[in-house]
Amino acid sequence: MQLAFLMYPVIIATGDLTAPVLTVKFAGRDLWISPFIASFLGFIIVFIVNQLHKWYPGKTMIQYMEDILGTVFGKLLGALLVMYCLYSGTTVLRQYFELIAGGFLPETPVIVISASMVLVCSFAVRGGGEVLARLSQVIVPVIFLSWIIIFVLLLPDMKLIRMLPVMEKGIQPALMGAVPLLTWFDHFWLLSFFLPMLNERQKGLKWSLIAVVVVTLVLTAINLMVLLIFGSLTSSLTYPAFAAVRYISIASFLTRLESVVMALWVAGAFLKLSIFYYGLTMGAAQWLKLRDHHSLIFPMGILLALYSIWISPSLQEFAHFMSTSNIFFNYSIEMAIPMFVFAAAVIRRIAARDGQAALRRT
Protein backbone atom coordinates (compact mmCIF):
# COMPACT_ATOMS: atom_id res chain seq x y z
CA MET A 1 0.00 0.00 0.00
CA GLN A 2 2.85 2.41 0.79
CA LEU A 3 4.06 1.95 -2.78
CA ALA A 4 0.79 3.37 -4.12
CA PHE A 5 0.98 6.28 -1.64
CA LEU A 6 4.52 7.02 -2.84
CA MET A 7 3.58 7.22 -6.51
CA TYR A 8 0.39 9.27 -6.05
CA PRO A 9 2.14 12.61 -5.36
CA VAL A 10 4.67 12.06 -8.15
CA ILE A 11 1.82 12.57 -10.62
CA ILE A 12 -0.87 14.51 -8.79
CA ALA A 13 1.37 16.96 -6.89
CA THR A 14 1.85 19.17 -9.96
CA GLY A 15 -0.73 17.59 -12.26
CA ASP A 16 -3.68 18.83 -10.22
CA LEU A 17 -2.91 22.49 -11.00
CA THR A 18 -1.15 22.38 -14.37
CA ALA A 19 -2.55 19.34 -16.20
CA PRO A 20 -6.01 20.83 -16.96
CA VAL A 21 -4.68 23.89 -18.77
CA LEU A 22 -2.18 21.83 -20.79
CA THR A 23 -4.86 19.30 -21.74
CA VAL A 24 -7.62 21.74 -22.66
CA LYS A 25 -5.40 23.44 -25.28
CA PHE A 26 -5.57 20.27 -27.37
CA ALA A 27 -8.67 18.42 -26.18
CA GLY A 28 -11.10 21.28 -25.56
CA ARG A 29 -14.30 20.00 -23.94
CA ASP A 30 -12.98 16.43 -24.15
CA LEU A 31 -10.14 17.07 -21.68
CA TRP A 32 -11.76 14.72 -19.14
CA ILE A 33 -11.30 11.78 -21.56
CA SER A 34 -7.57 12.34 -22.05
CA PRO A 35 -6.42 10.90 -18.66
CA PHE A 36 -8.00 7.53 -19.53
CA ILE A 37 -6.05 7.44 -22.79
CA ALA A 38 -2.77 8.57 -21.19
CA SER A 39 -3.13 5.96 -18.43
CA PHE A 40 -2.28 3.18 -20.90
CA LEU A 41 1.34 4.36 -20.82
CA GLY A 42 1.25 4.22 -17.03
CA PHE A 43 0.11 0.59 -17.13
CA ILE A 44 2.82 -0.26 -19.67
CA ILE A 45 5.61 1.38 -17.62
CA VAL A 46 4.36 -0.32 -14.45
CA PHE A 47 4.40 -3.72 -16.15
CA ILE A 48 7.89 -3.14 -17.59
CA VAL A 49 9.41 -2.00 -14.27
CA ASN A 50 7.78 -4.81 -12.29
CA GLN A 51 8.85 -7.44 -14.80
CA LEU A 52 12.43 -6.19 -14.80
CA HIS A 53 12.38 -6.25 -11.01
CA LYS A 54 11.15 -9.84 -11.15
CA TRP A 55 14.02 -10.81 -13.45
CA TYR A 56 16.63 -8.81 -11.49
CA PRO A 57 15.40 -8.82 -7.87
CA GLY A 58 17.00 -6.53 -5.34
CA LYS A 59 18.34 -4.13 -7.99
CA THR A 60 17.20 -0.76 -9.29
CA MET A 61 17.13 0.23 -12.96
CA ILE A 62 20.49 1.98 -12.55
CA GLN A 63 22.03 -1.32 -11.43
CA TYR A 64 20.46 -3.90 -13.72
CA MET A 65 21.01 -1.83 -16.86
CA GLU A 66 24.68 -2.80 -16.61
CA ASP A 67 23.69 -6.48 -16.40
CA ILE A 68 21.46 -6.15 -19.45
CA LEU A 69 23.34 -3.71 -21.68
CA GLY A 70 26.94 -4.14 -20.52
CA THR A 71 29.04 -1.82 -18.42
CA VAL A 72 29.69 0.97 -20.94
CA PHE A 73 26.20 1.34 -22.43
CA GLY A 74 24.54 0.62 -19.09
CA LYS A 75 26.62 3.34 -17.44
CA LEU A 76 25.72 5.78 -20.21
CA LEU A 77 21.97 5.26 -19.90
CA GLY A 78 22.28 5.23 -16.12
CA ALA A 79 23.93 8.64 -16.23
CA LEU A 80 21.06 9.92 -18.40
CA LEU A 81 18.50 8.72 -15.86
CA VAL A 82 20.40 10.30 -12.97
CA MET A 83 20.67 13.61 -14.82
CA TYR A 84 16.99 13.37 -15.67
CA CYS A 85 16.15 13.08 -11.96
CA LEU A 86 18.13 16.29 -11.45
CA TYR A 87 16.27 17.96 -14.30
CA SER A 88 12.83 16.83 -13.07
CA GLY A 89 13.62 17.93 -9.55
CA THR A 90 14.53 21.40 -10.81
CA THR A 91 11.28 21.71 -12.79
CA VAL A 92 9.22 20.72 -9.74
CA LEU A 93 11.15 23.21 -7.62
CA ARG A 94 10.71 25.93 -10.26
CA GLN A 95 6.95 25.41 -10.39
CA TYR A 96 6.86 25.54 -6.60
CA PHE A 97 8.70 28.81 -6.14
CA GLU A 98 6.99 30.49 -9.11
CA LEU A 99 3.61 29.83 -7.52
CA ILE A 100 4.75 30.82 -4.01
CA ALA A 101 6.65 33.92 -5.11
CA GLY A 102 4.02 35.03 -7.60
CA GLY A 103 0.99 34.58 -5.38
CA PHE A 104 2.10 34.83 -1.77
CA LEU A 105 5.70 35.99 -1.24
CA PRO A 106 6.50 38.43 -4.07
CA GLU A 107 9.17 40.29 -2.06
CA THR A 108 11.06 37.16 -0.97
CA PRO A 109 14.14 36.23 -3.04
CA VAL A 110 13.42 33.07 -5.01
CA ILE A 111 16.68 31.48 -3.88
CA VAL A 112 15.39 31.63 -0.29
CA ILE A 113 12.12 29.92 -1.25
CA SER A 114 13.95 27.32 -3.33
CA ALA A 115 16.70 26.59 -0.81
CA SER A 116 14.29 26.29 2.11
CA MET A 117 12.25 23.64 0.29
CA VAL A 118 15.41 21.73 -0.68
CA LEU A 119 16.60 21.85 2.93
CA VAL A 120 13.34 20.34 4.21
CA CYS A 121 13.38 17.67 1.50
CA SER A 122 16.99 16.78 2.29
CA PHE A 123 16.00 15.61 5.78
CA ALA A 124 13.39 13.28 4.30
CA VAL A 125 15.81 12.00 1.66
CA ARG A 126 18.45 11.31 4.28
CA GLY A 127 15.96 9.08 6.09
CA GLY A 128 15.68 6.91 3.00
CA GLY A 129 12.84 5.25 1.14
CA GLU A 130 11.08 4.04 4.28
CA VAL A 131 10.79 7.59 5.64
CA LEU A 132 9.41 8.81 2.31
CA ALA A 133 6.89 5.98 2.31
CA ARG A 134 5.70 6.80 5.82
CA LEU A 135 5.46 10.50 5.02
CA SER A 136 3.38 9.67 1.95
CA GLN A 137 1.16 7.41 4.03
CA VAL A 138 0.38 10.36 6.31
CA ILE A 139 0.14 13.21 3.77
CA VAL A 140 -1.48 11.57 0.72
CA PRO A 141 -4.77 10.55 2.42
CA VAL A 142 -5.20 14.14 3.61
CA ILE A 143 -4.62 15.48 0.09
CA PHE A 144 -6.94 12.88 -1.45
CA LEU A 145 -9.80 13.47 1.01
CA SER A 146 -9.41 17.24 0.70
CA TRP A 147 -9.88 17.08 -3.07
CA ILE A 148 -12.99 14.96 -2.58
CA ILE A 149 -14.42 17.58 -0.20
CA ILE A 150 -13.54 20.40 -2.60
CA PHE A 151 -15.21 18.52 -5.47
CA VAL A 152 -18.41 18.04 -3.43
CA LEU A 153 -18.48 21.70 -2.33
CA LEU A 154 -18.18 22.82 -5.96
CA LEU A 155 -21.04 20.64 -7.22
CA PRO A 156 -23.60 23.51 -7.15
CA ASP A 157 -21.39 25.54 -9.52
CA MET A 158 -20.96 22.72 -12.05
CA LYS A 159 -23.10 22.71 -15.18
CA LEU A 160 -23.18 19.55 -17.31
CA ILE A 161 -24.08 21.55 -20.40
CA ARG A 162 -20.51 22.94 -20.46
CA MET A 163 -19.10 19.54 -21.42
CA LEU A 164 -21.46 19.08 -24.36
CA PRO A 165 -21.23 17.97 -27.10
CA VAL A 166 -18.92 15.11 -26.17
CA MET A 167 -16.35 14.21 -28.85
CA GLU A 168 -17.84 16.70 -31.28
CA LYS A 169 -14.72 16.40 -33.47
CA GLY A 170 -14.15 12.70 -32.86
CA ILE A 171 -11.51 11.07 -30.69
CA GLN A 172 -8.55 13.03 -32.10
CA PRO A 173 -8.76 16.04 -29.70
CA ALA A 174 -8.82 13.69 -26.68
CA LEU A 175 -5.83 11.81 -28.11
CA MET A 176 -3.94 15.05 -28.59
CA GLY A 177 -4.84 16.11 -25.06
CA ALA A 178 -3.34 12.87 -23.75
CA VAL A 179 0.07 13.78 -25.20
CA PRO A 180 1.10 16.24 -22.43
CA LEU A 181 -0.45 13.97 -19.77
CA LEU A 182 1.89 11.16 -20.80
CA THR A 183 4.74 13.13 -19.24
CA TRP A 184 3.15 12.51 -15.85
CA PHE A 185 2.32 8.85 -16.34
CA ASP A 186 5.84 7.92 -17.47
CA HIS A 187 7.08 8.99 -14.00
CA PHE A 188 6.11 5.47 -12.90
CA TRP A 189 9.60 4.29 -13.87
CA LEU A 190 10.63 5.65 -10.45
CA LEU A 191 9.07 2.50 -9.01
CA SER A 192 12.39 0.80 -9.77
CA PHE A 193 13.97 2.64 -6.81
CA PHE A 194 11.35 1.40 -4.36
CA LEU A 195 10.44 -2.12 -5.50
CA PRO A 196 13.63 -3.65 -4.00
CA MET A 197 12.55 -2.34 -0.57
CA LEU A 198 9.19 -4.14 -0.48
CA ASN A 199 8.63 -6.72 2.22
CA GLU A 200 5.85 -8.38 0.20
CA ARG A 201 7.32 -8.22 -3.28
CA GLN A 202 4.54 -10.27 -4.82
CA LYS A 203 2.16 -7.36 -4.16
CA GLY A 204 4.33 -4.80 -5.96
CA LEU A 205 2.49 -5.10 -9.27
CA LYS A 206 -0.93 -4.99 -7.61
CA TRP A 207 -0.31 -1.72 -5.76
CA SER A 208 1.49 -0.19 -8.73
CA LEU A 209 -1.59 -0.82 -10.90
CA ILE A 210 -3.85 0.56 -8.18
CA ALA A 211 -1.74 3.74 -8.14
CA VAL A 212 -2.24 4.17 -11.90
CA VAL A 213 -6.01 3.69 -11.57
CA VAL A 214 -6.33 6.17 -8.68
CA VAL A 215 -4.17 8.78 -10.40
CA THR A 216 -6.24 8.43 -13.57
CA LEU A 217 -9.51 8.90 -11.70
CA VAL A 218 -8.21 11.92 -9.78
CA LEU A 219 -6.91 13.66 -12.92
CA THR A 220 -10.22 12.93 -14.66
CA ALA A 221 -12.20 14.34 -11.73
CA ILE A 222 -10.08 17.51 -11.60
CA ASN A 223 -10.31 18.04 -15.37
CA LEU A 224 -14.07 17.45 -15.24
CA MET A 225 -14.45 19.82 -12.30
CA VAL A 226 -12.76 22.76 -13.99
CA LEU A 227 -14.56 22.06 -17.28
CA LEU A 228 -18.02 22.03 -15.67
CA ILE A 229 -17.26 25.29 -13.85
CA PHE A 230 -15.40 27.33 -16.47
CA GLY A 231 -16.27 25.66 -19.76
CA SER A 232 -14.41 27.25 -22.67
CA LEU A 233 -12.74 29.75 -20.31
CA THR A 234 -10.55 26.97 -18.87
CA SER A 235 -7.83 27.50 -21.48
CA SER A 236 -7.38 31.14 -20.46
CA LEU A 237 -6.59 30.32 -16.82
CA THR A 238 -3.08 29.61 -15.52
CA TYR A 239 -4.22 27.36 -12.65
CA PRO A 240 -7.87 26.39 -13.28
CA ALA A 241 -8.25 24.16 -10.20
CA PHE A 242 -6.88 26.94 -8.01
CA ALA A 243 -9.34 29.42 -9.53
CA ALA A 244 -12.24 26.99 -9.14
CA VAL A 245 -11.79 26.79 -5.36
CA ARG A 246 -12.52 30.53 -5.13
CA TYR A 247 -16.10 29.73 -6.12
CA ILE A 248 -16.69 27.90 -2.84
CA SER A 249 -18.95 29.95 -0.58
CA ILE A 250 -21.17 28.31 2.01
CA ALA A 251 -23.30 30.35 4.39
CA SER A 252 -20.96 33.31 3.89
CA PHE A 253 -18.39 31.90 6.30
CA LEU A 254 -16.76 29.03 4.39
CA THR A 255 -14.96 31.02 1.72
CA ARG A 256 -11.49 31.85 0.46
CA LEU A 257 -10.26 28.26 0.50
CA GLU A 258 -7.35 28.99 -1.84
CA SER A 259 -5.05 28.70 1.16
CA VAL A 260 -6.22 25.11 1.62
CA VAL A 261 -5.36 24.26 -1.98
CA MET A 262 -2.02 25.99 -1.59
CA ALA A 263 -1.26 23.93 1.52
CA LEU A 264 -2.20 20.73 -0.35
CA TRP A 265 -0.04 21.73 -3.30
CA VAL A 266 2.97 22.57 -1.13
CA ALA A 267 2.66 19.24 0.70
CA GLY A 268 2.39 17.38 -2.60
CA ALA A 269 5.30 19.31 -4.13
CA PHE A 270 7.38 18.45 -1.06
CA LEU A 271 6.72 14.74 -1.55
CA LYS A 272 7.29 14.84 -5.30
CA LEU A 273 10.54 16.77 -5.02
CA SER A 274 11.71 14.46 -2.23
CA ILE A 275 11.08 11.38 -4.38
CA PHE A 276 13.01 12.80 -7.35
CA TYR A 277 15.70 14.05 -4.94
CA TYR A 278 15.94 10.52 -3.51
CA GLY A 279 16.12 9.02 -7.01
CA LEU A 280 18.86 11.51 -7.88
CA THR A 281 21.06 10.79 -4.87
CA MET A 282 20.41 7.04 -4.77
CA GLY A 283 20.89 6.68 -8.52
CA ALA A 284 24.12 8.70 -8.45
CA ALA A 285 25.41 6.65 -5.50
CA GLN A 286 24.67 3.37 -7.30
CA TRP A 287 26.18 4.68 -10.52
CA LEU A 288 29.35 5.67 -8.65
CA LYS A 289 29.34 2.42 -6.59
CA LEU A 290 29.19 4.31 -3.31
CA ARG A 291 28.23 2.63 -0.04
CA ASP A 292 25.22 4.91 0.50
CA HIS A 293 23.69 8.12 -0.83
CA HIS A 294 24.16 10.31 2.26
CA SER A 295 27.35 12.00 1.07
CA LEU A 296 25.59 13.22 -2.09
CA ILE A 297 22.53 14.81 -0.46
CA PHE A 298 24.11 18.20 0.25
CA PRO A 299 25.90 18.76 -3.10
CA MET A 300 22.89 17.54 -5.09
CA GLY A 301 20.66 19.84 -3.06
CA ILE A 302 22.81 22.82 -4.03
CA LEU A 303 22.52 21.83 -7.69
CA LEU A 304 18.73 21.51 -7.41
CA ALA A 305 18.37 24.97 -5.86
CA LEU A 306 20.67 26.64 -8.41
CA TYR A 307 19.38 24.85 -11.51
CA SER A 308 15.78 25.68 -10.58
CA ILE A 309 16.71 29.33 -11.12
CA TRP A 310 18.96 28.82 -14.13
CA ILE A 311 16.59 26.52 -16.04
CA SER A 312 14.64 29.46 -17.46
CA PRO A 313 14.98 33.27 -17.32
CA SER A 314 11.26 33.95 -16.83
CA LEU A 315 7.94 32.33 -15.95
CA GLN A 316 6.63 32.87 -19.49
CA GLU A 317 9.55 31.06 -21.12
CA PHE A 318 9.39 28.31 -18.52
CA ALA A 319 5.66 27.77 -19.12
CA HIS A 320 6.25 27.66 -22.88
CA PHE A 321 9.08 25.17 -22.49
CA MET A 322 7.02 22.91 -20.20
CA SER A 323 4.18 22.75 -22.73
CA THR A 324 6.38 22.14 -25.79
CA SER A 325 9.97 20.83 -25.72
CA ASN A 326 9.67 19.35 -22.23
CA ILE A 327 7.03 16.88 -23.40
CA PHE A 328 9.23 15.26 -26.03
CA PHE A 329 12.31 15.42 -23.81
CA ASN A 330 10.42 13.43 -21.18
CA TYR A 331 9.42 10.85 -23.79
CA SER A 332 13.03 10.38 -24.87
CA ILE A 333 14.10 9.53 -21.30
CA GLU A 334 11.28 8.24 -19.13
CA MET A 335 9.48 6.30 -21.83
CA ALA A 336 12.19 5.34 -24.30
CA ILE A 337 14.86 4.12 -21.87
CA PRO A 338 12.68 1.69 -19.83
CA MET A 339 11.17 0.28 -23.03
CA PHE A 340 14.61 -0.13 -24.61
CA VAL A 341 16.01 -1.81 -21.49
CA PHE A 342 13.01 -4.15 -21.33
CA ALA A 343 13.36 -5.07 -25.02
CA ALA A 344 17.09 -5.76 -24.51
CA ALA A 345 16.33 -7.91 -21.45
CA VAL A 346 13.76 -9.94 -23.40
CA ILE A 347 16.24 -10.51 -26.24
CA ARG A 348 18.94 -11.60 -23.77
CA ARG A 349 16.58 -14.06 -22.10
CA ILE A 350 15.47 -15.51 -25.44
CA ALA A 351 19.09 -15.84 -26.58
CA ALA A 352 20.07 -17.48 -23.28
CA ARG A 353 17.14 -19.91 -23.51
CA ASP A 354 17.98 -20.83 -27.09
CA GLY A 355 21.62 -21.31 -26.13
CA GLN A 356 20.68 -23.66 -23.30
CA ALA A 357 18.37 -25.60 -25.61
CA ALA A 358 21.17 -25.98 -28.14
CA LEU A 359 23.53 -27.27 -25.44
CA ARG A 360 20.99 -29.85 -24.30
CA ARG A 361 20.54 -31.11 -27.86
CA THR A 362 24.30 -31.61 -28.23
Number of C-alpha atoms within 10 A of each C-alpha: 14 20 23 23 23 26 28 25 27 26 26 26 24 19 21 24 21 20 26 30 24 23 30 27 17 21 24 24 26 27 30 27 23 28 28 19 19 24 22 15 20 27 20 17 25 28 17 20 26 23 14 22 22 16 14 17 14 16 20 22 26 25 19 22 27 19 13 20 18 12 13 11 13 21 18 15 20 23 17 16 22 21 15 19 25 23 19 20 27 25 21 20 25 25 17 22 24 20 17 18 15 14 10 13 14 12 8 12 11 20 14 12 19 23 19 13 21 25 16 12 23 21 13 21 25 19 12 16 20 15 14 22 21 13 16 24 17 12 16 23 12 14 20 16 11 15 19 14 10 18 20 11 15 19 13 11 14 17 14 12 9 16 20 12 10 13 17 11 12 10 14 13 22 26 21 20 27 26 21 24 25 24 22 23 27 25 20 26 21 22 23 21 21 21 24 17 14 14 9 8 15 11 13 23 18 15 18 28 17 17 24 22 15 15 26 22 16 19 25 19 18 22 28 23 25 27 29 22 24 20 21 15 12 25 19 12 14 15 18 25 25 21 17 21 21 14 17 19 14 9 6 7 7 9 13 12 16 17 13 16 19 16 12 20 23 19 18 24 24 22 26 28 29 25 27 24 26 27 27 25 26 25 24 23 19 19 18 12 11 13 9 12 21 16 13 16 21 15 10 19 22 14 15 27 24 15 18 25 19 12 15 15 9 11 14 10 11 18 16 11 14 16 17 13 10 17 17 16 14 19 15 11 16 24 23 13 19 21 16 12 22 19 14 15 19 15 13 14 14 12 12 12 12 12 11 11 11 10 9 8 6 5
